[in-house]
Amino acid sequence: MKVKDLFVLIGIIGIVLMMIVPVPIPLLDFLLIINISIALMIILVAMNTQEALQFSIFPSLLLITTLFRLALNVSTTRNILSHAEAGDVVRTFGSFVAQGNIVVGFVVFLILVLVQFIVITKGSERVAEVAARFTLDAMPGKQMSIDADLNAGLINEVQARERRQKIEREADFYGAMDGASKFVKGDAIAGIVILVINLIGGFIIGMTMKGMDFSEALQTFSILTIGDGLVSQIPALLISTAAGIIVTRASSEGNLGHDVTKQLTAQPKLLYIVAGTLVMLGIFTPIHWFTTFPIAGLLVFAGYKMQKNLEREAIKEEQLVEEQQIEEVRSPESVISLLQVDPIEFEFGYGLIPLADTQQGGDLLDRIILIRRQCALELGVVVPVIRIRDNIQLRPNEYIIKIKGNTVARGELLLNHYLAMSPGIDDDSIAGIETTEPAFGLPAIWIDESTKERAELSGYTVVDPPSVVATHLTEVIKKHTHELLGRQETKALIDNVRESYPALVDDLIPSVLSIGDVQKVLAKLLKEKISVRDLVTILETLADYGTYTKDPEILTEYVRQSLSRQITQQFTSLGDSLKVITVGPSVEKKIADSVQQSDQGSYLALDPSSSQIIYHRVSEQVSKLIQSGQQPVILTSPTIRMYLRQLLERTLQDIPVLSYSELEPSVEIQSMGVVNL
């Protein structure tokens, strides 16, 4: 056993002996000063701990100090009743506090006891009780968090063991504090009882055994009783305050003094409000301005100094952040961040900054949220986050749209103008800057505010610049959605279906098709602007036909046939007929005869001259239909639909190509032209 351990054991035994063996008055004075010193040390340690476990011995120490204080009370009571004397410490406390007035001394003592018993001890007891219950309730969640971090490789086994031990120690500590707070409560009650015993017993002993008269006995034993009560209750008050600090202490990076000064001085402007309130009190109330004005001036000065310090610290933090950014750029690891490519980017010149600046009334961010919602409803996919940034290399009014780092569209806006598109018959009175509508390539003009109303009356379609950008961005996203749908995005869509249809997903993936196979089919549908929102039907079809073929082209055709109702409604209004351009037998036979089979699947091997002829014939019919104001749709047989689409997608990619099996039997089809060789 070490010497310090032996010293603690001897001290505990000595405390017990003090209750039995009389203690000489000089030694008693010495022990009373030690008691006060221990109380001061405990409260200072409590104030300088960053978390409660740093003072985990406190519950046991609370019991020992309470026992030591009660032993001192027993010793002082023995000396007061036996010798009418308790040493210089007790007499000094009694005479100094009472100042010759016994009633004042008793009132001060009772106030200290009530403050300790009702305010500090009662509050500490309640906080310790609640903290113990919450700590126990939170243990399972904390254990699971540790296990998750360990399984993820964020911590090792040693760190996990240390965290578990810390959780157990927290539960033990707050449980012990819940019980130890009862010691302080009992100590306060014992102090009142000892006060009554010393006063009544000393008064009786002084008059019957010491031969004192009434006034002498009252004066002597009152001062000794008050001194004994104060010399024990002041350390008790300090230790109970330390208990309150410990149980209310939240984990932080500093001690109590650091946190108090940091958090109270975080808002220096509030000191000005307090100072102004004090000035008003000095002017409009009987409180003299000599009292309030100096304090108000001190608060104003303190607030000014704190505000300057905060500004200097903010400048230092900015400089530190800049230095860190410079170091990150210089470090070899910073190159890795440059490899990241954003799925969608919208860049604009400095003249278009008001579009994205909410303080200048820009609503581009809100419009982008609506665009993503619209794409989710119309196409059935979640559009990735669109990165918005300004680009000084662009012209002031120019913007570009990038898909995976590559520019796919650009446009130019005039913020103080409106884009007006002609209804077909131009009005010569409508003058403006000629341009092209960026989303659909239609001729248009930029007009000013004064011309807007006249243009609308003339039948022009007038839109503001934010709407032009939103429309253009929406069309670009729809056109390139198939490029944005990768395996990871497909997996997210499938996982969403799995929540409601687990049997379907488990039957399809991975036993029949892989996620990559499903992704290819979805991408082909999106490329032709077919919504994949009905993913359940798509997966059902893939599960049915995936056992017969893995060719994504053929699987896509099966899926399109399963989505016949959706495709029919997409290209026809309710109750309207579908006006189409049909493919003649000669073209169908030519394409069917040119299909070749290979190990990778079938493909169209059509000679260039025949391809050019078919393309020209289709273009002629499409032009006629567009001139008549109709949306061109090409209709062909199911066997050659995908090959005809492959033939036309480079030049007529916006023209839908449908097959007879993709349309509902109830729809009325009107042939507006036939493509023949």
C-alpha positions as CSV (number, residue, x, y, z in Angstrom):
1,M,0.0,0.0,0.0
2,K,1.3,3.4,-1.0
3,V,1.9,6.2,1.6
4,K,-0.9,8.4,0.1
5,D,-3.4,5.5,0.3
6,L,-2.4,4.9,3.9
7,F,-2.8,8.6,4.7
8,V,-6.4,8.5,3.4
9,L,-7.2,5.5,5.5
10,I,-5.8,7.1,8.6
11,G,-7.8,10.3,7.8
12,I,-11.1,8.3,7.6
13,I,-10.3,6.6,10.9
14,G,-9.4,9.9,12.5
15,I,-12.7,11.4,11.5
16,V,-14.6,8.5,13.2
17,L,-12.4,8.9,16.4
18,M,-13.2,12.7,16.5
19,M,-16.8,11.8,17.3
20,I,-15.6,9.7,20.3
21,V,-12.4,11.2,21.6
22,P,-12.3,14.9,22.7
23,V,-10.2,17.1,20.4
24,P,-8.0,19.8,22.0
25,I,-9.0,23.3,21.1
26,P,-5.8,24.2,19.2
27,L,-6.1,21.1,17.1
28,L,-9.8,21.9,16.6
29,D,-8.9,25.3,15.2
30,F,-6.4,23.7,12.8
31,L,-9.0,21.1,11.6
32,L,-11.7,23.8,11.1
33,I,-9.3,25.8,8.8
34,I,-8.5,22.5,6.9
35,N,-12.3,22.0,6.5
36,I,-12.6,25.5,4.9
37,S,-9.6,24.9,2.7
38,I,-10.9,21.5,1.4
39,A,-14.3,23.2,0.6
40,L,-12.5,25.9,-1.4
41,M,-10.4,23.4,-3.2
42,I,-13.4,21.3,-4.2
43,I,-15.4,24.2,-5.6
44,L,-12.4,25.4,-7.6
45,V,-11.8,22.0,-9.0
46,A,-15.4,21.7,-9.9
47,M,-15.3,25.0,-11.8
48,N,-12.2,24.0,-13.8
49,T,-13.4,20.6,-15.0
50,Q,-14.5,20.3,-18.6
51,E,-16.8,17.3,-18.0
52,A,-18.3,15.6,-14.9
53,L,-16.2,12.4,-15.2
54,Q,-13.0,14.4,-14.7
55,F,-14.2,14.7,-11.0
56,S,-15.7,11.3,-10.8
57,I,-14.5,10.9,-7.1
58,F,-16.9,13.7,-6.1
59,P,-19.8,11.5,-4.8
60,S,-17.4,9.7,-2.4
61,L,-15.6,12.9,-1.5
62,L,-19.0,14.5,-0.7
63,L,-19.7,11.7,1.8
64,I,-16.2,12.0,3.4
65,T,-16.4,15.8,3.7
66,T,-19.9,15.6,5.2
67,L,-18.7,13.1,7.7
68,F,-15.7,15.3,8.5
69,R,-17.9,18.3,9.0
70,L,-20.3,16.4,11.3
71,A,-17.3,15.2,13.3
72,L,-16.1,18.7,13.7
73,N,-19.7,19.7,14.8
74,V,-19.6,17.0,17.4
75,S,-16.2,18.1,18.7
76,T,-17.1,21.8,18.8
77,T,-20.5,21.0,20.5
78,R,-18.6,18.9,23.1
79,N,-16.2,21.9,23.8
80,I,-19.0,24.4,23.8
81,L,-21.2,22.5,26.3
82,S,-18.2,21.3,28.4
83,H,-15.9,24.3,28.5
84,A,-18.0,27.2,27.1
85,E,-15.2,27.5,24.6
86,A,-14.6,26.2,21.0
87,G,-11.4,27.9,19.9
88,D,-10.4,31.1,18.2
89,V,-12.0,30.2,14.8
90,V,-15.4,29.6,16.2
91,R,-15.4,32.7,18.4
92,T,-14.0,34.9,15.6
93,F,-16.8,33.8,13.2
94,G,-19.4,34.3,15.8
95,S,-18.3,37.8,17.0
96,F,-17.4,39.0,13.5
97,V,-20.7,38.1,11.8
98,A,-22.9,39.1,14.8
99,Q,-21.1,42.4,15.3
100,G,-22.4,42.5,18.9
101,N,-26.0,41.8,17.7
102,I,-27.1,38.2,18.4
103,V,-30.3,38.5,16.4
104,V,-28.3,39.5,13.3
105,G,-26.0,36.6,13.7
106,F,-28.9,34.1,13.9
107,V,-30.6,35.6,10.9
108,V,-27.4,35.4,8.8
109,F,-27.0,31.8,9.9
110,L,-30.6,30.9,9.0
111,I,-30.3,32.6,5.6
112,L,-27.2,30.5,4.8
113,V,-28.9,27.3,5.9
114,L,-32.1,28.1,3.9
115,V,-30.0,29.0,0.8
116,Q,-28.1,25.8,1.0
117,F,-31.1,23.6,1.9
118,I,-33.9,25.0,-0.3
119,V,-32.1,26.6,-3.3
120,I,-28.8,24.8,-4.0
121,T,-29.2,21.4,-2.5
122,K,-32.8,20.9,-3.7
123,G,-31.9,22.0,-7.3
124,S,-28.8,19.8,-7.3
125,E,-30.8,16.8,-6.1
126,R,-33.4,17.2,-8.9
127,V,-30.8,17.7,-11.6
128,A,-28.8,14.7,-10.5
129,E,-32.0,12.6,-10.4
130,V,-33.0,13.6,-14.0
131,A,-29.4,13.3,-15.3
132,A,-29.2,9.8,-13.9
133,R,-32.4,8.7,-15.5
134,F,-31.6,10.3,-18.9
135,T,-28.1,8.7,-18.8
136,L,-29.5,5.3,-18.2
137,D,-32.1,5.7,-21.0
138,A,-29.5,6.9,-23.5
139,M,-27.1,3.9,-22.8
140,P,-28.6,1.5,-25.5
141,G,-28.4,4.2,-28.2
142,K,-24.9,5.1,-27.3
143,Q,-23.8,1.5,-27.3
144,M,-25.4,1.0,-30.8
145,S,-23.6,4.1,-32.0
146,I,-20.3,2.7,-30.8
147,D,-21.0,-0.6,-32.5
148,A,-21.9,1.2,-35.8
149,D,-18.7,3.2,-35.7
150,L,-16.7,0.1,-35.0
151,N,-18.3,-1.9,-37.9
152,A,-17.7,1.1,-40.2
153,G,-14.1,1.2,-39.3
154,L,-14.2,4.7,-37.9
155,I,-12.8,3.5,-34.6
156,N,-10.8,0.5,-33.5
157,E,-11.5,-2.1,-30.8
158,V,-9.5,-0.2,-28.1
159,Q,-11.3,3.1,-28.8
160,A,-14.7,1.3,-28.7
161,R,-13.8,-0.3,-25.3
162,E,-12.8,3.1,-24.0
163,R,-16.1,4.7,-25.1
164,R,-18.1,1.8,-23.5
165,Q,-16.2,2.3,-20.3
166,K,-16.9,6.0,-20.4
167,I,-20.7,5.3,-20.8
168,E,-20.7,3.0,-17.9
169,R,-18.7,5.5,-15.7
170,E,-21.2,8.2,-16.6
171,A,-24.1,6.0,-15.5
172,D,-22.4,5.1,-12.3
173,F,-21.4,8.7,-11.6
174,Y,-24.9,10.3,-12.0
175,G,-26.4,7.4,-10.1
176,A,-24.0,8.0,-7.3
177,M,-24.6,11.8,-7.4
178,D,-28.3,11.2,-7.2
179,G,-27.8,9.5,-3.8
180,A,-24.9,11.6,-2.6
181,S,-27.0,14.8,-2.9
182,K,-29.0,13.4,0.0
183,F,-25.9,13.8,2.2
184,V,-25.9,17.6,1.7
185,K,-29.6,17.8,2.4
186,G,-29.2,15.8,5.6
187,D,-26.1,17.9,6.6
188,A,-28.2,21.1,6.4
189,I,-30.9,19.6,8.6
190,A,-28.2,18.4,11.1
191,G,-26.8,21.9,11.2
192,I,-30.1,23.3,12.3
193,V,-30.5,20.6,15.0
194,I,-27.0,21.1,16.3
195,L,-27.7,24.9,16.5
196,V,-30.7,24.3,18.6
197,I,-28.8,21.8,20.8
198,N,-25.9,24.2,21.3
199,L,-28.1,27.2,22.1
200,I,-30.6,25.5,24.5
201,G,-28.1,23.1,26.0
202,G,-25.4,25.7,26.5
203,F,-27.9,28.2,28.0
204,I,-29.0,25.6,30.5
205,I,-25.5,24.4,31.3
206,G,-24.2,27.9,31.6
207,M,-26.8,29.0,34.2
208,T,-27.0,25.7,36.2
209,M,-23.4,24.3,36.1
210,K,-21.2,27.3,35.1
211,G,-22.8,29.8,37.5
212,M,-23.5,32.4,34.8
213,D,-26.3,34.8,34.9
214,F,-28.9,35.0,32.2
215,S,-27.3,37.7,30.1
216,E,-23.8,36.3,30.3
217,A,-25.0,32.8,29.3
218,L,-27.0,34.1,26.5
219,Q,-24.2,36.2,25.2
220,T,-21.5,33.5,25.5
221,F,-23.4,30.5,24.1
222,S,-25.1,32.5,21.4
223,I,-21.8,33.8,20.0
224,L,-20.3,30.3,20.2
225,T,-23.4,28.7,18.6
226,I,-23.4,31.2,15.8
227,G,-19.7,30.8,15.2
228,D,-20.0,27.0,15.2
229,G,-22.9,27.1,12.8
230,L,-21.1,29.5,10.4
231,V,-17.8,27.7,10.4
232,S,-19.5,24.5,9.4
233,Q,-22.2,25.9,7.1
234,I,-19.9,28.1,4.9
235,P,-17.8,25.0,3.8
236,A,-21.1,23.1,3.4
237,L,-22.5,25.9,1.2
238,L,-19.3,25.8,-1.0
239,I,-19.4,22.0,-1.4
240,S,-23.1,22.0,-2.2
241,T,-22.5,24.7,-4.8
242,A,-19.7,22.5,-6.2
243,A,-22.2,19.6,-6.4
244,G,-24.6,21.9,-8.3
245,I,-21.8,22.9,-10.7
246,I,-20.8,19.3,-11.3
247,V,-24.3,17.9,-12.1
248,T,-25.2,20.9,-14.3
249,R,-21.9,21.0,-16.2
250,A,-22.2,20.1,-19.9
251,S,-19.1,18.8,-21.8
252,S,-17.2,21.6,-23.4
253,E,-13.7,22.6,-24.5
254,G,-13.0,24.8,-21.5
255,N,-13.6,25.2,-17.8
256,L,-16.5,27.1,-16.3
257,G,-14.7,30.4,-16.1
258,H,-13.7,30.1,-19.8
259,D,-17.2,29.2,-20.9
260,V,-18.8,31.9,-18.8
261,T,-16.6,34.7,-20.2
262,K,-16.8,33.3,-23.7
263,Q,-20.6,32.9,-23.9
264,L,-21.6,36.0,-21.9
265,T,-19.3,38.2,-24.0
266,A,-20.4,36.7,-27.3
267,Q,-23.1,39.4,-27.7
268,P,-21.4,42.7,-26.7
269,K,-24.2,44.8,-28.2
270,L,-26.5,43.5,-25.4
271,L,-24.2,45.4,-22.9
272,Y,-25.3,48.6,-24.6
273,I,-28.9,47.8,-24.0
274,V,-28.2,47.1,-20.3
275,A,-26.3,50.4,-20.1
276,G,-29.1,52.3,-21.6
277,T,-31.6,50.7,-19.2
278,L,-29.4,51.8,-16.2
279,V,-29.2,55.4,-17.6
280,M,-33.0,55.5,-17.8
281,L,-33.3,54.2,-14.3
282,G,-30.9,57.0,-13.1
283,I,-33.0,59.7,-14.9
284,F,-36.6,58.7,-14.4
285,T,-36.5,56.9,-11.0
286,P,-35.4,58.1,-7.5
287,I,-32.2,56.1,-7.9
288,H,-29.6,58.7,-8.1
289,W,-27.6,59.0,-11.4
290,F,-24.4,58.9,-9.3
291,T,-25.1,55.2,-8.8
292,T,-26.3,54.2,-12.3
293,F,-24.2,56.3,-14.6
294,P,-20.7,54.9,-13.6
295,I,-21.9,51.3,-14.0
296,A,-23.5,52.2,-17.4
297,G,-20.3,53.8,-18.5
298,L,-18.3,50.7,-17.5
299,L,-20.7,48.5,-19.4
300,V,-20.4,50.7,-22.6
301,F,-16.7,50.6,-22.4
302,A,-16.7,46.8,-21.8
303,G,-19.1,46.3,-24.8
304,Y,-16.9,48.4,-27.0
305,K,-13.7,46.5,-26.1
306,M,-15.5,43.1,-26.5
307,Q,-16.8,44.2,-30.0
308,K,-13.3,45.2,-31.1
309,N,-11.9,41.9,-29.8
310,L,-14.6,39.9,-31.7
311,E,-13.8,41.8,-34.9
312,R,-10.1,41.1,-34.5
313,E,-10.8,37.4,-33.9
314,A,-13.1,37.3,-37.0
315,I,-10.3,38.8,-39.1
316,K,-7.8,36.3,-37.7
317,E,-10.2,33.4,-38.5
318,E,-10.7,34.7,-42.1
319,Q,-6.9,34.9,-42.5
320,L,-6.5,31.4,-41.0
321,V,-9.2,30.0,-43.4
322,E,-7.5,31.6,-46.4
323,E,-4.1,30.2,-45.3
324,Q,-5.7,26.8,-44.9
325,Q,-7.2,27.0,-48.4
326,I,-3.9,28.0,-49.8
327,E,-2.2,25.1,-48.1
328,E,-4.9,22.7,-49.4
329,V,-4.3,24.0,-52.9
330,R,-0.6,23.4,-52.5
331,S,-1.0,20.0,-51.1
332,P,-0.9,17.0,-53.5
333,E,-4.2,15.7,-52.1
334,S,-6.1,18.8,-53.3
335,V,-5.8,17.5,-56.9
336,I,-8.2,14.7,-56.1
337,S,-11.1,17.1,-55.5
338,L,-10.6,18.3,-59.1
339,L,-11.6,14.9,-60.4
340,Q,-15.2,15.3,-59.3
341,V,-17.5,16.2,-62.1
342,D,-20.9,17.7,-61.4
343,P,-23.8,16.0,-63.2
344,I,-25.5,19.3,-64.1
345,E,-24.0,22.8,-64.0
346,F,-25.5,26.1,-64.8
347,E,-23.0,28.9,-65.3
348,F,-23.7,32.5,-66.2
349,G,-21.9,35.8,-66.7
350,Y,-21.8,38.5,-64.1
351,G,-24.6,40.4,-65.7
352,L,-27.0,37.6,-64.8
353,I,-26.1,37.5,-61.1
354,P,-29.5,39.1,-60.1
355,L,-31.2,35.9,-61.4
356,A,-29.7,33.8,-58.5
357,D,-29.3,36.6,-55.9
358,T,-32.4,36.4,-53.6
359,Q,-31.5,39.9,-52.2
360,Q,-32.0,41.3,-55.7
361,G,-35.3,39.5,-56.2
362,G,-33.9,36.5,-58.0
363,D,-35.9,33.3,-57.8
364,L,-33.7,31.0,-59.9
365,L,-33.1,28.7,-56.9
366,D,-36.8,28.3,-56.3
367,R,-37.4,27.6,-60.0
368,I,-34.8,24.9,-60.0
369,I,-36.6,23.2,-57.1
370,L,-39.8,23.2,-59.2
371,I,-37.9,21.9,-62.2
372,R,-36.6,18.9,-60.2
373,R,-40.2,18.3,-59.0
374,Q,-41.6,18.5,-62.5
375,C,-39.0,16.1,-63.9
376,A,-39.7,13.6,-61.1
377,L,-43.5,13.7,-61.9
378,E,-43.1,13.6,-65.7
379,L,-40.1,11.3,-66.1
380,G,-40.1,9.4,-62.9
381,V,-36.4,10.0,-62.0
382,V,-34.7,12.2,-59.4
383,V,-32.7,14.9,-61.1
384,P,-29.3,15.4,-59.4
385,V,-28.5,18.7,-57.6
386,I,-27.9,21.4,-60.1
387,R,-24.7,23.3,-59.4
388,I,-25.1,27.1,-60.0
389,R,-22.0,29.3,-60.3
390,D,-21.0,32.5,-62.1
391,N,-18.3,32.4,-64.7
392,I,-16.3,35.6,-65.5
393,Q,-15.1,34.0,-68.8
394,L,-18.6,34.2,-70.2
395,R,-20.1,37.4,-71.7
396,P,-22.1,39.4,-69.1
397,N,-25.5,38.2,-70.4
398,E,-24.5,34.7,-71.5
399,Y,-25.2,31.4,-69.7
400,I,-24.3,27.8,-70.5
401,I,-25.6,24.5,-69.3
402,K,-23.2,21.6,-68.8
403,I,-23.9,17.9,-68.5
404,K,-21.1,16.0,-66.8
405,G,-18.7,18.8,-67.4
406,N,-19.5,19.3,-71.1
407,T,-21.4,22.2,-72.5
408,V,-24.7,21.1,-74.1
409,A,-26.6,24.3,-74.4
410,R,-26.1,28.1,-74.2
411,G,-28.1,31.2,-74.4
412,E,-28.2,34.9,-73.8
413,L,-30.6,37.1,-71.8
414,L,-31.5,40.7,-71.5
415,L,-32.7,41.2,-67.9
416,N,-34.6,44.4,-68.4
417,H,-36.5,43.0,-71.4
418,Y,-39.1,40.4,-72.3
419,L,-38.8,37.6,-74.9
420,A,-41.7,37.9,-77.4
421,M,-42.5,35.0,-79.8
422,S,-44.6,35.7,-82.8
423,P,-47.9,33.9,-83.3
424,G,-47.2,33.5,-87.0
425,I,-48.2,36.9,-88.2
426,D,-45.7,39.6,-87.3
427,D,-46.9,43.0,-86.2
428,D,-44.6,45.7,-87.6
429,S,-45.4,48.0,-84.7
430,I,-43.7,45.5,-82.3
431,A,-40.0,46.4,-82.5
432,G,-37.2,44.8,-80.6
433,I,-33.9,43.0,-80.7
434,E,-34.1,39.9,-82.9
435,T,-32.9,36.7,-81.3
436,T,-33.7,33.0,-81.1
437,E,-35.7,31.3,-78.3
438,P,-33.0,29.0,-76.7
439,A,-35.2,26.1,-75.7
440,F,-37.0,25.3,-79.0
441,G,-35.0,27.5,-81.5
442,L,-38.0,29.6,-82.5
443,P,-37.5,33.2,-83.8
444,A,-38.2,35.8,-81.2
445,I,-37.4,39.4,-80.2
446,W,-36.4,41.1,-77.0
447,I,-38.8,43.9,-76.1
448,D,-38.9,46.5,-73.3
449,E,-41.5,47.0,-70.6
450,S,-43.4,49.6,-72.6
451,T,-43.9,47.3,-75.6
452,K,-45.0,44.3,-73.5
453,E,-48.7,45.0,-73.2
454,R,-49.1,45.9,-76.9
455,A,-47.2,42.6,-77.9
456,E,-49.6,40.5,-75.7
457,L,-52.6,42.2,-77.3
458,S,-51.1,41.3,-80.8
459,G,-51.0,37.6,-79.8
460,Y,-47.3,37.4,-79.0
461,T,-46.2,35.0,-76.4
462,V,-44.3,37.1,-73.9
463,V,-42.1,35.6,-71.1
464,D,-39.6,37.1,-68.7
465,P,-35.9,36.2,-68.6
466,P,-36.2,33.8,-65.5
467,S,-38.9,31.9,-67.3
468,V,-36.8,31.6,-70.4
469,V,-33.9,30.1,-68.4
470,A,-36.2,27.8,-66.5
471,T,-37.8,26.5,-69.8
472,H,-34.4,26.0,-71.4
473,L,-33.0,24.2,-68.4
474,T,-36.1,22.0,-68.2
475,E,-35.8,20.9,-71.9
476,V,-32.1,20.3,-71.6
477,I,-32.6,18.1,-68.6
478,K,-35.4,16.1,-70.3
479,K,-33.2,15.7,-73.3
480,H,-30.2,14.4,-71.4
481,T,-31.9,12.5,-68.5
482,H,-30.8,9.2,-69.9
483,E,-27.2,10.3,-69.4
484,L,-27.8,11.3,-65.8
485,L,-29.3,7.9,-64.9
486,G,-26.4,5.6,-63.8
487,R,-26.3,2.4,-61.8
488,Q,-26.3,4.2,-58.5
489,E,-29.4,6.2,-59.4
490,T,-31.1,3.1,-60.7
491,K,-30.3,1.2,-57.5
492,A,-31.9,4.1,-55.5
493,L,-35.1,3.8,-57.7
494,I,-35.2,0.0,-57.2
495,D,-34.7,0.3,-53.5
496,N,-37.7,2.7,-53.3
497,V,-39.8,0.0,-55.1
498,R,-38.4,-2.7,-52.8
499,E,-40.1,-1.0,-49.8
500,S,-43.6,-1.7,-51.3
501,Y,-42.9,-4.7,-53.7
502,P,-40.0,-6.7,-52.1
503,A,-41.1,-9.9,-53.9
504,L,-40.9,-8.3,-57.3
505,V,-37.4,-6.9,-56.8
506,D,-36.0,-10.0,-55.2
507,D,-37.4,-12.1,-58.1
508,L,-35.8,-9.9,-60.7
509,I,-32.5,-8.8,-59.2
510,P,-29.9,-10.3,-59.4
511,S,-31.2,-13.7,-60.4
512,V,-32.8,-12.6,-63.8
513,L,-31.2,-9.2,-64.6
514,S,-28.5,-7.1,-63.0
515,I,-28.9,-3.5,-62.0
516,G,-26.8,-2.6,-65.1
517,D,-29.3,-4.4,-67.3
518,V,-32.2,-2.5,-65.8
519,Q,-30.3,0.7,-66.1
520,K,-29.8,0.2,-69.8
521,V,-33.6,-0.3,-70.4
522,L,-34.5,2.7,-68.3
523,A,-32.0,4.9,-70.1
524,K,-33.4,3.8,-73.5
525,L,-36.9,4.7,-72.4
526,L,-35.8,8.1,-71.1
527,K,-33.9,8.8,-74.3
528,E,-37.2,8.7,-76.2
529,K,-38.9,10.7,-73.4
530,I,-40.9,7.8,-72.1
531,S,-41.5,8.2,-68.3
532,V,-40.2,5.5,-66.0
533,R,-42.4,6.6,-63.1
534,D,-44.5,3.4,-63.4
535,L,-41.4,1.4,-62.4
536,V,-43.5,-1.5,-61.0
537,T,-44.9,-2.3,-64.5
538,I,-41.4,-1.9,-66.0
539,L,-39.9,-4.3,-63.5
540,E,-42.8,-6.8,-63.9
541,T,-42.2,-6.9,-67.6
542,L,-38.5,-7.3,-67.2
543,A,-39.0,-10.2,-64.8
544,D,-41.4,-11.9,-67.3
545,Y,-39.1,-11.5,-70.4
546,G,-35.7,-11.3,-68.8
547,T,-35.5,-15.1,-68.7
548,Y,-35.7,-15.3,-72.5
549,T,-33.4,-12.5,-73.6
550,K,-30.8,-10.2,-72.1
551,D,-30.8,-7.8,-75.1
552,P,-31.7,-4.4,-73.7
553,E,-33.1,-3.3,-77.1
554,I,-35.6,-6.2,-77.2
555,L,-36.4,-5.8,-73.5
556,T,-37.1,-2.1,-74.1
557,E,-39.6,-3.0,-76.8
558,Y,-41.4,-5.4,-74.4
559,V,-41.5,-2.7,-71.8
560,R,-42.9,-0.1,-74.3
561,Q,-45.7,-2.5,-75.2
562,S,-46.5,-2.9,-71.5
563,L,-46.7,0.9,-71.1
564,S,-49.1,1.2,-74.1
565,R,-51.7,3.1,-72.1
566,Q,-49.1,5.6,-70.8
567,I,-47.6,6.1,-74.3
568,T,-51.1,6.5,-75.9
569,Q,-52.0,9.2,-73.4
570,Q,-48.7,10.9,-73.8
571,F,-49.2,11.5,-77.5
572,T,-53.0,11.9,-77.7
573,S,-55.3,14.1,-75.8
574,L,-58.4,12.6,-74.2
575,G,-60.9,11.9,-76.9
576,D,-58.6,13.1,-79.8
577,S,-57.4,11.0,-82.6
578,L,-53.7,10.4,-83.3
579,K,-52.4,11.9,-86.5
580,V,-49.3,9.9,-87.7
581,I,-47.0,9.3,-90.5
582,T,-47.1,5.6,-91.4
583,V,-44.2,3.6,-92.8
584,G,-45.0,1.9,-96.1
585,P,-44.5,-1.9,-96.8
586,S,-41.5,-1.2,-99.0
587,V,-39.6,0.6,-96.3
588,E,-40.5,-1.9,-93.7
589,K,-39.3,-4.8,-95.9
590,K,-36.1,-3.0,-96.7
591,I,-35.3,-2.4,-93.1
592,A,-36.3,-5.9,-92.0
593,D,-34.1,-7.5,-94.7
594,S,-31.1,-5.3,-93.5
595,V,-31.2,-6.6,-89.9
596,Q,-28.2,-8.7,-89.0
597,Q,-27.7,-11.0,-86.0
598,S,-24.5,-11.2,-84.0
599,D,-23.4,-12.5,-80.6
600,Q,-24.0,-9.1,-79.1
601,G,-27.5,-8.9,-80.5
602,S,-29.2,-7.7,-83.7
603,Y,-28.3,-4.5,-85.6
604,L,-29.3,-2.6,-88.7
605,A,-26.9,-3.0,-91.6
606,L,-28.5,-0.7,-94.2
607,D,-26.5,0.6,-97.1
608,P,-25.9,4.4,-97.1
609,S,-27.9,5.2,-100.2
610,S,-31.0,3.4,-98.9
611,S,-30.6,5.2,-95.5
612,Q,-30.4,8.5,-97.3
613,I,-33.5,7.8,-99.3
614,I,-35.5,6.7,-96.3
615,Y,-34.3,9.8,-94.4
616,H,-35.4,12.2,-97.2
617,R,-38.8,10.5,-97.5
618,V,-39.4,10.8,-93.7
619,S,-38.2,14.4,-93.7
620,E,-40.6,15.4,-96.4
621,Q,-43.6,13.9,-94.6
622,V,-42.5,15.5,-91.3
623,S,-42.2,18.9,-92.9
624,K,-45.7,18.7,-94.3
625,L,-47.1,17.8,-90.9
626,I,-45.2,20.6,-89.1
627,Q,-46.4,23.1,-91.7
628,S,-50.0,22.1,-91.0
629,G,-49.4,22.8,-87.3
630,Q,-49.4,19.1,-86.2
631,Q,-47.0,17.3,-83.9
632,P,-45.4,14.6,-86.2
633,V,-45.5,11.0,-85.0
634,I,-44.1,8.1,-87.0
635,L,-46.0,4.8,-86.8
636,T,-44.6,1.5,-87.9
637,S,-44.7,-2.2,-87.2
638,P,-43.3,-3.6,-83.9
639,T,-40.6,-5.7,-85.6
640,I,-38.7,-2.7,-87.2
641,R,-39.6,0.1,-84.7
642,M,-36.3,0.1,-82.8
643,Y,-34.3,-0.2,-86.1
644,L,-36.1,2.7,-87.7
645,R,-35.5,4.7,-84.5
646,Q,-31.8,3.9,-84.7
647,L,-31.8,5.1,-88.3
648,L,-33.5,8.5,-87.5
649,E,-32.2,9.3,-84.0
650,R,-29.2,11.3,-85.2
651,T,-31.1,13.7,-87.4
652,L,-34.7,13.5,-86.3
653,Q,-34.2,12.6,-82.6
654,D,-37.2,14.7,-81.4
655,I,-39.6,12.9,-83.7
656,P,-41.3,10.0,-81.7
657,V,-41.4,6.6,-83.4
658,L,-44.2,4.3,-82.2
659,S,-45.4,0.9,-83.1
660,Y,-48.9,-0.4,-83.5
661,S,-48.6,-2.6,-80.3
662,E,-47.7,0.5,-78.2
663,L,-51.1,2.1,-78.8
664,E,-54.4,1.3,-77.2
665,P,-56.9,-0.4,-79.5
666,S,-59.5,2.3,-78.7
667,V,-57.4,5.2,-80.1
668,E,-58.3,6.5,-83.5
669,I,-55.4,6.7,-85.9
670,Q,-55.4,9.1,-88.8
671,S,-52.6,8.6,-91.4
672,M,-51.4,12.0,-92.6
673,G,-48.7,10.6,-94.9
674,V,-46.9,7.4,-95.9
675,V,-43.2,6.9,-96.3
676,N,-42.4,4.8,-99.3
677,L,-39.2,4.1,-101.3
